[in-house]
């Protein structure tokens, strides 16, 4: 019958690797979460800026039309 025992150094190396992976996973998850939240916040700020610029363009057109109508009443 063959010897089915595994060298203890091999089992220790595998165990230490597993412990390292399990120990690092929470910090990896939090770092990933921070990156996702930062990216989402950046996109939100870009969207807000774009919306503000679009509203400024619309408001300029509205003011111009309003001034034109006022001038038409006097003229």
Secondary structure, DSSP 8 states (H G I E B T S, - for coil): -------HHHHHHHHHHHHHHHHHHHHHHHHHHHHHHHHHHHHHHHHHHHHHHHHHHHHHHHHHHHHHHHHHHH-
